[in-house]
Amino acid sequence: MTFQLKANRKETENKTIRFPIHLINQIDHAISSSEEDITFSSFVIQACEYALEHMDDPSSNEKEP
């Protein structure tokens, strides 16, 4: 499954995050290339949700005795 941008609004809380400039530039490029009306914050939230949904479950990596 590929990462697809979608416009949606949810209840939020402010957090401060420092991004490397090259990553900001890549995100800005992805946003401007998208046909969706999406903000930087929305992109980052969706990318984090996607990453969390597709992470390996650490408990499934436990070795059985």
Backbone torsions as a table, in degrees:
resi	resn	phi	psi	omega
1	MET	NA	134.2	180.0
2	THR	-94.5	159.8	178.0
3	PHE	-76.7	120.8	-180.0
4	GLN	-121.7	131.9	-179.8
5	LEU	-76.6	141.1	176.3
6	LYS	-141.3	143.8	179.5
7	ALA	-89.7	120.2	173.6
8	ASN	-159.8	154.0	-177.2
9	ARG	-119.4	137.6	179.3
10	LYS	-134.0	164.2	174.2
11	GLU	-62.3	136.9	-173.3
12	THR	-132.6	167.8	172.4
13	GLU	-136.0	141.2	-178.8
14	ASN	-75.0	137.0	171.8
15	LYS	-136.0	147.0	177.9
16	THR	-105.1	126.6	-179.0
17	ILE	-131.2	137.0	175.7
18	ARG	-96.5	126.0	179.8
19	PHE	-110.6	141.5	171.4
20	PRO	-63.1	143.0	-177.0
21	ILE	-56.1	-41.3	-178.6
22	HIS	-63.0	-33.2	178.7
23	LEU	-72.1	-39.4	175.7
24	ILE	-59.2	-44.7	179.9
25	ASN	-62.5	-41.4	179.1
26	GLN	-65.7	-41.5	179.0
27	ILE	-65.8	-45.3	178.3
28	ASP	-58.4	-39.9	178.7
29	HIS	-65.2	-43.8	179.0
30	ALA	-62.7	-40.3	179.7
31	ILE	-65.7	-46.1	-177.4
32	SER	-69.4	-23.8	178.5
33	SER	-82.8	-14.7	-177.2
34	SER	-81.0	148.3	175.6
35	GLU	-83.6	-10.9	179.9
36	GLU	-81.5	150.8	173.3
37	ASP	-86.0	99.5	-172.5
38	ILE	-134.4	142.3	178.3
39	THR	-94.3	166.3	176.4
40	PHE	-57.6	-46.8	-179.2
41	SER	-60.6	-43.8	179.8
42	SER	-62.1	-40.4	177.3
43	PHE	-60.0	-48.2	-177.0
44	VAL	-64.1	-42.3	178.3
45	ILE	-60.2	-47.6	-179.4
46	GLN	-64.6	-38.1	178.6
47	ALA	-65.5	-40.4	177.8
48	CYS	-65.8	-44.0	178.1
49	GLU	-60.1	-43.7	179.4
50	TYR	-61.4	-46.0	-179.4
51	ALA	-61.8	-43.8	-179.6
52	LEU	-65.3	-39.2	-179.8
53	GLU	-68.0	-25.6	-175.2
54	HIS	-108.5	10.2	176.2
55	MET	-74.7	149.4	171.9
56	ASP	-68.3	140.5	177.3
57	ASP	-75.1	116.0	-177.3
58	PRO	-57.6	-32.1	-178.3
59	SER	-70.0	-23.3	178.9
60	SER	-79.0	-11.6	-180.0
61	ASN	-94.3	-0.2	-179.7
62	GLU	-68.1	137.8	179.5
63	LYS	-84.5	135.8	177.4
64	GLU	-79.8	143.5	-179.2
65	PRO	-68.7	NA	NA
